[in-house]
Amino acid sequence: MTRIKNIFLVGPMGAGKTTIGRQLAELLGLDFDDSDKELQRRTGVDIPTIFDFEGEDGFRRREKAVIDELTQREGIVLATGGGAVLDPENRGWLSGRGFVVYLYCSPEQQYERTLRDRSRPLLQTEDPLSRLKALMEQRDPLYRQVADIVVQSEKRSAASVAKEIMRKIQE
């Protein structure tokens, strides 16, 4: 087996990238990072505040710089934000610098998981489920484009998903 230096998790909000990523990193003895959490650490504010002051474009510029830097590390499991794949350079860095896992989760499951979460600016709308469906329609082809494997995270424990990813990586 070729040793994989980095594993990057992509997928929609609510797919479990952070929770699964932490468990996967522990199983594999790798460091874990989360691009959204790193962005918040660097700016000192939460993502909704960045959206309020800089809009989605400002957030995406900041996110791009973080993705570039974090994907250059070695020995990392990285959970990316749901929209990280929108930028072509991010997609190139992800697919070129590591093994990419797309955590698939239906919009209905995402809705259940994010229903009470006020920290997701894109869901602050009258009809969050419709927004999740529209985002999935736009982003699913991009997730699949960069993914080395697709793993279903819907209605499963984080531990079982992490173990499945580990098995698939080792095959």
MDAnalysis code that builds the backbone (N, CA, C; Angstrom):
import MDAnalysis as mda
import numpy as np

u = mda.Universe.empty(513, n_residues=171, atom_resindex=np.repeat(np.arange(171), 3), trajectory=True)
u.add_TopologyAttr("name", ["N", "CA", "C"] * 171)
u.add_TopologyAttr("resid", np.arange(1, 172))
u.add_TopologyAttr("resname", ["MET", "THR", "ARG", "ILE", "LYS", "ASN", "ILE", "PHE", "LEU", "VAL", "GLY", "PRO", "MET", "GLY", "ALA", "GLY", "LYS", "THR", "THR", "ILE", "GLY", "ARG", "GLN", "LEU", "ALA", "GLU", "LEU", "LEU", "GLY", "LEU", "ASP", "PHE", "ASP", "ASP", "SER", "ASP", "LYS", "GLU", "LEU", "GLN", "ARG", "ARG", "THR", "GLY", "VAL", "ASP", "ILE", "PRO", "THR", "ILE", "PHE", "ASP", "PHE", "GLU", "GLY", "GLU", "ASP", "GLY", "PHE", "ARG", "ARG", "ARG", "GLU", "LYS", "ALA", "VAL", "ILE", "ASP", "GLU", "LEU", "THR", "GLN", "ARG", "GLU", "GLY", "ILE", "VAL", "LEU", "ALA", "THR", "GLY", "GLY", "GLY", "ALA", "VAL", "LEU", "ASP", "PRO", "GLU", "ASN", "ARG", "GLY", "TRP", "LEU", "SER", "GLY", "ARG", "GLY", "PHE", "VAL", "VAL", "TYR", "LEU", "TYR", "CYS", "SER", "PRO", "GLU", "GLN", "GLN", "TYR", "GLU", "ARG", "THR", "LEU", "ARG", "ASP", "ARG", "SER", "ARG", "PRO", "LEU", "LEU", "GLN", "THR", "GLU", "ASP", "PRO", "LEU", "SER", "ARG", "LEU", "LYS", "ALA", "LEU", "MET", "GLU", "GLN", "ARG", "ASP", "PRO", "LEU", "TYR", "ARG", "GLN", "VAL", "ALA", "ASP", "ILE", "VAL", "VAL", "GLN", "SER", "GLU", "LYS", "ARG", "SER", "ALA", "ALA", "SER", "VAL", "ALA", "LYS", "GLU", "ILE", "MET", "ARG", "LYS", "ILE", "GLN", "GLU"])
u.atoms.positions = np.array([
    [0.840, -1.191, 0.000],
    [0.000, 0.000, 0.000],
    [0.879, 1.247, 0.000],
    [0.539, 2.195, -0.838],
    [1.226, 3.478, -0.844],
    [0.762, 4.268, 0.376],
    [1.703, 4.857, 1.054],
    [1.343, 5.637, 2.243],
    [0.683, 6.940, 1.809],
    [-0.510, 7.174, 2.308],
    [-1.238, 8.405, 2.021],
    [-0.806, 9.447, 3.040],
    [-0.336, 10.587, 2.532],
    [0.164, 11.635, 3.426],
    [-0.955, 12.497, 3.995],
    [-1.977, 12.745, 3.184],
    [-3.070, 13.616, 3.608],
    [-4.405, 13.041, 3.165],
    [-5.410, 13.278, 3.988],
    [-6.783, 12.910, 3.626],
    [-7.623, 14.166, 3.787],
    [-8.324, 14.511, 2.720],
    [-9.167, 15.701, 2.725],
    [-10.624, 15.271, 2.607],
    [-11.451, 15.745, 3.523],
    [-12.872, 15.429, 3.517],
    [-13.640, 16.589, 2.906],
    [-14.435, 16.267, 1.886],
    [-15.300, 17.252, 1.249],
    [-16.725, 16.744, 1.353],
    [-17.662, 17.661, 1.192],
    [-19.066, 17.291, 1.238],
    [-19.881, 18.442, 1.787],
    [-21.184, 18.273, 1.774],
    [-22.073, 19.358, 2.196],
    [-22.055, 19.576, 3.704],
    [-22.561, 20.725, 4.120],
    [-22.704, 20.997, 5.547],
    [-23.612, 19.928, 6.148],
    [-23.253, 19.500, 7.338],
    [-24.058, 18.491, 8.007],
    [-23.720, 17.061, 7.627],
    [-22.727, 16.864, 6.761],
    [-22.356, 15.504, 6.352],
    [-21.504, 14.810, 7.400],
    [-20.954, 15.570, 8.346],
    [-20.153, 14.979, 9.419],
    [-18.656, 15.080, 9.210],
    [-18.221, 16.009, 8.369],
    [-16.791, 16.087, 8.037],
    [-15.912, 16.295, 9.272],
    [-16.302, 17.169, 10.170],
    [-15.492, 17.457, 11.348],
    [-15.484, 16.276, 12.319],
    [-16.647, 15.759, 12.638],
    [-16.741, 14.651, 13.589],
    [-16.041, 13.403, 13.053],
    [-16.319, 13.061, 11.808],
    [-15.708, 11.890, 11.182],
    [-14.208, 12.115, 11.009],
    [-13.834, 13.325, 10.616],
    [-12.420, 13.645, 10.426],
    [-11.604, 13.459, 11.686],
    [-12.129, 13.905, 12.815],
    [-11.427, 13.728, 14.098],
    [-11.205, 12.243, 14.392],
    [-12.250, 11.455, 14.195],
    [-12.140, 10.023, 14.483],
    [-11.188, 9.335, 13.512],
    [-11.255, 9.720, 12.243],
    [-10.371, 9.130, 11.240],
    [-8.910, 9.462, 11.544],
    [-8.650, 10.710, 11.899],
    [-7.278, 11.125, 12.239],
    [-6.751, 10.307, 13.409],
    [-7.596, 10.093, 14.402],
    [-7.176, 9.304, 15.563],
    [-6.875, 7.863, 15.150],
    [-7.730, 7.270, 14.329],
    [-7.519, 5.894, 13.871],
    [-6.208, 5.745, 13.097],
    [-5.885, 6.766, 12.299],
    [-4.718, 6.693, 11.428],
    [-3.455, 7.309, 12.041],
    [-3.591, 7.914, 13.206],
    [-2.436, 8.545, 13.846],
    [-1.977, 9.794, 13.113],
    [-2.928, 10.528, 12.542],
    [-2.620, 11.762, 11.821],
    [-3.145, 12.961, 12.599],
    [-2.658, 14.143, 12.252],
    [-3.196, 15.377, 12.831],
    [-4.539, 15.669, 12.187],
    [-5.398, 16.383, 12.892],
    [-6.694, 16.786, 12.349],
    [-6.775, 18.297, 12.311],
    [-7.356, 18.804, 11.240],
    [-7.655, 20.234, 11.168],
    [-8.965, 20.422, 10.432],
    [-9.550, 21.575, 10.631],
    [-10.833, 21.934, 10.037],
    [-10.648, 23.331, 9.452],
    [-10.850, 23.478, 8.163],
    [-10.576, 24.772, 7.522],
    [-11.463, 25.889, 8.077],
    [-12.719, 25.588, 8.394],
    [-13.592, 26.618, 8.962],
    [-13.117, 27.032, 10.356],
    [-12.747, 26.052, 11.161],
    [-12.270, 26.370, 12.521],
    [-10.962, 27.162, 12.462],
    [-10.091, 26.807, 11.525],
    [-8.830, 27.538, 11.377],
    [-9.089, 28.977, 10.939],
    [-10.024, 29.156, 10.046],
    [-10.391, 30.498, 9.587],
    [-10.939, 31.322, 10.751],
    [-11.759, 30.719, 11.571],
    [-12.291, 31.420, 12.741],
    [-11.181, 31.764, 13.735],
    [-10.247, 30.825, 13.917],
    [-9.129, 31.075, 14.831],
    [-8.308, 32.265, 14.355],
    [-8.046, 32.307, 13.053],
    [-7.211, 33.383, 12.504],
    [-7.884, 34.743, 12.544],
    [-9.175, 34.769, 12.308],
    [-9.874, 36.060, 12.261],
    [-10.364, 36.502, 13.628],
    [-10.536, 35.538, 14.535],
    [-11.044, 35.874, 15.862],
    [-12.546, 36.067, 15.901],
    [-13.219, 35.741, 14.810],
    [-14.686, 35.865, 14.762],
    [-15.275, 34.611, 14.118],
    [-16.579, 34.425, 14.323],
    [-17.226, 33.261, 13.727],
    [-17.573, 33.518, 12.252],
    [-17.926, 32.457, 11.567],
    [-18.199, 32.547, 10.130],
    [-19.377, 33.480, 9.815],
    [-20.480, 33.438, 10.587],
    [-21.553, 34.401, 10.293],
    [-21.085, 35.857, 10.337],
    [-20.158, 36.166, 11.246],
    [-19.643, 37.543, 11.327],
    [-18.841, 37.892, 10.079],
    [-18.031, 36.943, 9.601],
    [-17.288, 37.185, 8.357],
    [-18.267, 37.444, 7.221],
    [-19.319, 36.638, 7.126],
    [-20.340, 36.828, 6.091],
    [-21.000, 38.195, 6.226],
    [-21.307, 38.596, 7.471],
    [-21.952, 39.893, 7.701],
    [-21.097, 41.055, 7.216],
    [-19.795, 41.000, 7.491],
    [-18.920, 42.117, 7.155],
    [-18.331, 42.049, 5.755],
    [-18.056, 40.848, 5.262],
    [-17.352, 40.711, 3.983],
    [-18.154, 39.995, 2.914],
    [-19.320, 39.477, 3.289],
    [-20.129, 38.729, 2.332],
    [-19.506, 37.377, 2.021],
    [-20.203, 36.621, 1.184],
    [-19.685, 35.297, 0.834],
    [-18.382, 35.401, 0.063],
    [-18.233, 36.425, -0.794],
    [-16.984, 36.575, -1.551],
    [-15.782, 36.769, -0.633],
    [-15.936, 37.597, 0.385],
    [-14.850, 37.818, 1.334],
    [-14.520, 36.548, 2.099],
    [-15.559, 35.831, 2.495],
    [-15.335, 34.562, 3.181],
    [-14.580, 33.593, 2.281],
    [-14.993, 33.481, 1.015],
    [-14.361, 32.529, 0.087],
    [-12.892, 32.885, -0.167],
    [-12.565, 34.176, -0.216],
    [-11.157, 34.576, -0.376],
    [-10.332, 34.103, 0.821],
    [-10.855, 34.319, 2.004],
    [-10.152, 33.888, 3.212],
    [-10.038, 32.358, 3.255],
    [-11.122, 31.689, 2.901],
    [-11.143, 30.229, 2.898],
    [-10.092, 29.673, 1.941],
    [-9.961, 30.301, 0.781],
    [-9.001, 29.845, -0.224],
    [-7.574, 29.881, 0.316],
    [-7.223, 30.954, 1.000],
    [-5.873, 31.069, 1.570],
    [-5.624, 29.970, 2.607],
    [-6.631, 29.680, 3.417],
    [-6.499, 28.643, 4.446],
    [-6.372, 27.265, 3.792],
    [-7.190, 26.999, 2.777],
    [-7.141, 25.698, 2.084],
    [-5.757, 25.504, 1.445],
    [-5.245, 26.538, 0.797],
    [-3.924, 26.446, 0.172],
    [-2.876, 26.074, 1.221],
    [-2.889, 26.777, 2.321],
    [-1.882, 26.539, 3.356],
    [-2.033, 25.155, 4.003],
    [-3.242, 24.797, 4.405],
    [-3.444, 23.533, 5.110],
    [-3.179, 22.314, 4.221],
    [-3.491, 22.410, 2.936],
    [-3.267, 21.257, 2.050],
    [-1.785, 21.039, 1.756],
    [-0.943, 22.005, 2.103],
    [0.498, 21.833, 1.911],
    [1.151, 21.105, 3.080],
    [0.422, 20.947, 4.167],
    [0.951, 20.197, 5.305],
    [1.006, 18.717, 4.952],
    [1.693, 17.940, 5.743],
    [1.722, 16.490, 5.557],
    [1.292, 15.810, 6.840],
    [0.601, 14.680, 6.685],
    [0.143, 13.928, 7.840],
    [-1.093, 14.517, 8.471],
    [-2.035, 14.945, 7.638],
    [-3.214, 15.637, 8.137],
    [-4.494, 15.036, 7.563],
    [-5.513, 15.008, 8.396],
    [-6.886, 14.803, 7.942],
    [-7.517, 16.183, 8.033],
    [-8.038, 16.665, 6.922],
    [-8.598, 18.019, 6.856],
    [-10.074, 17.969, 6.499],
    [-10.893, 18.551, 7.355],
    [-12.309, 18.752, 7.056],
    [-12.441, 20.125, 6.407],
    [-12.993, 20.155, 5.203],
    [-13.158, 21.425, 4.488],
    [-14.586, 21.930, 4.653],
    [-14.773, 23.210, 4.394],
    [-16.116, 23.767, 4.389],
    [-16.876, 23.253, 3.174],
    [-18.195, 23.241, 3.270],
    [-19.026, 22.708, 2.202],
    [-18.828, 23.365, 0.856],
    [-18.464, 24.638, 0.842],
    [-18.296, 25.362, -0.418],
    [-16.867, 25.458, -0.905],
    [-15.944, 24.801, -0.230],
    [-14.530, 24.893, -0.618],
    [-14.303, 24.451, -2.061],
    [-15.119, 23.516, -2.543],
    [-14.937, 22.986, -3.903],
    [-15.391, 23.951, -4.996],
    [-16.017, 25.049, -4.623],
    [-16.489, 26.005, -5.631],
    [-15.329, 26.656, -6.383],
    [-14.200, 26.808, -5.730],
    [-13.045, 27.460, -6.339],
    [-12.197, 26.423, -7.091],
    [-11.918, 26.656, -8.378],
    [-11.129, 25.685, -9.150],
    [-9.736, 25.441, -8.570],
    [-9.108, 26.474, -8.026],
    [-7.775, 26.271, -7.430],
    [-7.862, 25.390, -6.191],
    [-8.889, 25.594, -5.367],
    [-9.079, 24.725, -4.204],
    [-9.228, 23.274, -4.658],
    [-10.026, 23.057, -5.693],
    [-10.219, 21.685, -6.186],
    [-8.890, 21.094, -6.642],
    [-8.070, 21.887, -7.309],
    [-6.762, 21.406, -7.752],
    [-5.854, 21.069, -6.595],
    [-5.840, 21.929, -5.565],
    [-4.999, 21.671, -4.400],
    [-5.471, 20.418, -3.666],
    [-6.772, 20.286, -3.509],
    [-7.301, 19.125, -2.800],
    [-6.943, 17.832, -3.531],
    [-7.247, 17.780, -4.814],
    [-7.001, 16.528, -5.550],
    [-5.518, 16.285, -5.790],
    [-4.714, 17.338, -5.857],
    [-3.294, 17.184, -6.133],
    [-2.421, 16.953, -4.915],
    [-2.932, 17.257, -3.735],
    [-2.097, 17.198, -2.529],
    [-2.537, 16.143, -1.518],
    [-3.534, 15.364, -1.872],
    [-3.979, 14.357, -0.915],
    [-5.037, 13.444, -1.493],
    [-5.533, 12.578, -0.639],
    [-6.577, 11.615, -0.967],
    [-7.895, 12.246, -0.536],
    [-8.829, 12.396, -1.463],
    [-10.063, 13.131, -1.181],
    [-11.232, 12.169, -0.990],
    [-11.923, 12.350, 0.123],
    [-13.105, 11.554, 0.448],
    [-14.320, 12.481, 0.419],
    [-15.290, 12.124, -0.408],
    [-16.561, 12.857, -0.458],
    [-17.526, 12.161, 0.488],
    [-17.922, 12.857, 1.550],
    [-18.929, 12.344, 2.470],
    [-20.291, 12.773, 1.951],
    [-21.007, 11.813, 1.387],
    [-22.317, 12.121, 0.807],
    [-23.397, 12.021, 1.870],
    [-24.298, 12.988, 1.824],
    [-25.429, 13.044, 2.749],
    [-26.545, 13.784, 2.021],
    [-27.745, 13.255, 2.031],
    [-28.861, 13.881, 1.303],
    [-29.235, 15.234, 1.917],
    [-29.840, 16.112, 1.126],
    [-30.294, 17.396, 1.668],
    [-31.264, 17.227, 2.840],
    [-32.088, 16.184, 2.797],
    [-33.036, 15.961, 3.890],
    [-32.305, 15.643, 5.196],
    [-31.265, 14.807, 5.110],
    [-30.472, 14.490, 6.299],
    [-29.697, 15.723, 6.774],
    [-29.160, 16.492, 5.826],
    [-28.451, 17.728, 6.194],
    [-29.396, 18.661, 6.951],
    [-30.624, 18.762, 6.455],
    [-31.617, 19.624, 7.087],
    [-31.857, 19.192, 8.537],
    [-32.031, 17.876, 8.748],
    [-32.243, 17.369, 10.106],
    [-31.062, 17.703, 11.006],
    [-29.846, 17.576, 10.471],
    [-28.640, 17.786, 11.275],
    [-28.339, 19.261, 11.538],
    [-28.817, 20.143, 10.688],
    [-28.474, 21.571, 10.822],
    [-29.659, 22.432, 11.242],
    [-30.782, 21.821, 11.499],
    [-32.035, 22.541, 11.775],
    [-31.909, 23.650, 12.809],
    [-31.204, 23.398, 13.893],
    [-31.108, 24.390, 14.969],
    [-29.770, 25.125, 15.001],
    [-28.966, 24.913, 13.991],
    [-27.629, 25.504, 13.951],
    [-27.689, 26.897, 13.312],
    [-27.481, 27.923, 14.121],
    [-27.548, 29.312, 13.629],
    [-26.200, 29.792, 13.096],
    [-25.186, 28.929, 13.094],
    [-23.858, 29.347, 12.660],
    [-23.629, 29.098, 11.168],
    [-24.689, 28.817, 10.426],
    [-24.567, 28.521, 8.992],
    [-25.284, 29.599, 8.196],
    [-24.530, 30.609, 7.751],
    [-25.148, 31.767, 7.098],
    [-25.989, 31.424, 5.868],
    [-25.599, 30.417, 5.116],
    [-26.342, 30.089, 3.903],
    [-27.708, 29.485, 4.195],
    [-27.947, 29.091, 5.438],
    [-29.242, 28.506, 5.791],
    [-30.172, 29.492, 6.492],
    [-29.742, 30.734, 6.615],
    [-30.585, 31.742, 7.248],
    [-31.553, 32.288, 6.196],
    [-32.525, 31.459, 5.867],
    [-33.480, 31.738, 4.814],
    [-34.838, 31.172, 5.216],
    [-35.878, 31.582, 4.508],
    [-37.233, 31.104, 4.794],
    [-37.371, 29.596, 4.585],
    [-36.632, 29.053, 3.613],
    [-36.764, 27.639, 3.260],
    [-35.385, 26.974, 3.176],
    [-34.817, 26.628, 4.339],
    [-33.474, 26.046, 4.352],
    [-33.361, 24.740, 3.551],
    [-34.410, 23.919, 3.548],
    [-34.347, 22.661, 2.809],
    [-34.191, 22.911, 1.314],
    [-34.935, 23.873, 0.791],
    [-34.785, 24.215, -0.640],
    [-33.374, 24.720, -0.919],
    [-32.825, 25.508, -0.003],
    [-31.453, 26.004, -0.174],
    [-30.470, 24.835, -0.191],
    [-30.649, 23.879, 0.723],
    [-29.757, 22.711, 0.767],
    [-29.852, 21.901, -0.532],
    [-31.050, 21.767, -1.063],
    [-31.217, 21.034, -2.329],
    [-30.519, 21.764, -3.475],
    [-30.652, 23.082, -3.507],
    [-30.003, 23.877, -4.566],
    [-28.481, 23.797, -4.444],
    [-27.970, 23.881, -3.215],
    [-26.528, 23.781, -3.002],
    [-26.011, 22.406, -3.434],
    [-26.766, 21.361, -3.124],
    [-26.352, 20.005, -3.511],
    [-26.339, 19.872, -5.028],
    [-27.332, 20.405, -5.670],
    [-27.383, 20.330, -7.138],
    [-26.156, 21.004, -7.759],
    [-25.764, 22.129, -7.198],
    [-24.608, 22.870, -7.702],
    [-23.289, 22.186, -7.345],
    [-23.170, 21.677, -6.119],
    [-21.880, 21.226, -5.609],
    [-21.599, 19.732, -5.781],
    [-22.621, 18.899, -5.855],
    [-22.398, 17.459, -5.956],
    [-21.448, 17.087, -7.099],
    [-21.608, 17.655, -8.304],
    [-20.658, 17.303, -9.370],
    [-19.214, 17.711, -9.039],
    [-19.044, 18.792, -8.292],
    [-17.707, 19.253, -7.921],
    [-17.093, 18.348, -6.857],
    [-17.915, 17.921, -5.891],
    [-17.422, 16.965, -4.895],
    [-16.956, 15.694, -5.592],
    [-17.769, 15.217, -6.526],
    [-17.441, 13.962, -7.226],
    [-16.204, 14.132, -8.110],
    [-16.034, 15.321, -8.666],
    [-14.878, 15.593, -9.528],
    [-13.566, 15.427, -8.770],
    [-13.517, 15.892, -7.516],
    [-12.259, 15.844, -6.761],
    [-12.086, 14.566, -5.950],
    [-13.164, 13.822, -5.755],
    [-13.133, 12.684, -4.837],
    [-12.404, 11.474, -5.401],
    [-11.586, 10.875, -4.538],
    [-11.010, 9.568, -4.842],
    [-12.002, 8.471, -4.493],
    [-12.770, 8.702, -3.433],
    [-13.844, 7.785, -3.057],
    [-15.035, 8.590, -2.551],
    [-16.224, 7.988, -2.646],
    [-17.450, 8.571, -2.094],
    [-17.933, 7.625, -1.007],
    [-18.213, 8.177, 0.165],
    [-18.682, 7.375, 1.296],
    [-19.986, 7.991, 1.795],
    [-20.973, 7.151, 1.958],
    [-22.278, 7.563, 2.473],
    [-22.175, 7.809, 3.980],
    [-22.553, 9.006, 4.432],
    [-22.502, 9.287, 5.877],
    [-23.892, 9.379, 6.484],
    [-24.892, 9.196, 5.667],
    [-26.270, 9.351, 6.115],
    [-26.714, 8.219, 7.029],
    [-27.333, 8.593, 8.148],
    [-27.901, 7.645, 9.103],
    [-26.888, 6.596, 9.551],
    [-25.651, 7.062, 9.756],
    [-24.583, 6.173, 10.216],
    [-23.821, 6.877, 11.317],
    [-23.188, 6.102, 12.171],
    [-22.360, 6.699, 13.216],
    [-21.047, 7.185, 12.598],
    [-20.479, 8.187, 13.214],
    [-19.188, 8.711, 12.745],
    [-18.125, 7.618, 12.801],
    [-18.165, 6.795, 13.833],
    [-17.170, 5.728, 13.976],
    [-17.244, 4.740, 12.820],
    [-18.457, 4.361, 12.407],
    [-18.572, 3.386, 11.312],
    [-18.108, 3.991, 9.992],
    [-18.372, 5.268, 9.788],
    [-17.924, 5.929, 8.560],
    [-16.396, 6.039, 8.560],
    [-15.820, 6.436, 9.687],
    [-14.358, 6.555, 9.783],
    [-13.691, 5.208, 9.520],
    [-14.239, 4.141, 10.073],
    [-13.673, 2.805, 9.862],
    [-13.796, 2.382, 8.397],
    [-14.918, 2.719, 7.753],
    [-15.076, 2.394, 6.335],
    [-14.036, 3.138, 5.490],
    [-13.832, 4.414, 5.786],
    [-12.829, 5.192, 5.041],
    [-11.448, 4.562, 5.237],
    [-11.126, 4.221, 6.455],
    [-9.829, 3.616, 6.739],
    [-9.660, 2.321, 5.944],
    [-10.683, 1.483, 5.916],
    [-10.614, 0.225, 5.150],
    [-10.395, 0.505, 3.666],
    [-11.154, 1.460, 3.123],
    [-11.043, 1.754, 1.693],
    [-9.672, 2.327, 1.340],
    [-9.126, 3.121, 2.220],
    [-7.801, 3.698, 1.981],
    [-6.737, 2.603, 1.982],
    [-6.917, 1.641, 2.834],
    [-5.923, 0.582, 2.971],
    [-6.037, -0.488, 1.878],
    [-7.119, -0.480, 1.123],
    [-7.300, -1.469, 0.051],
    [-6.364, -1.191, -1.102],
])
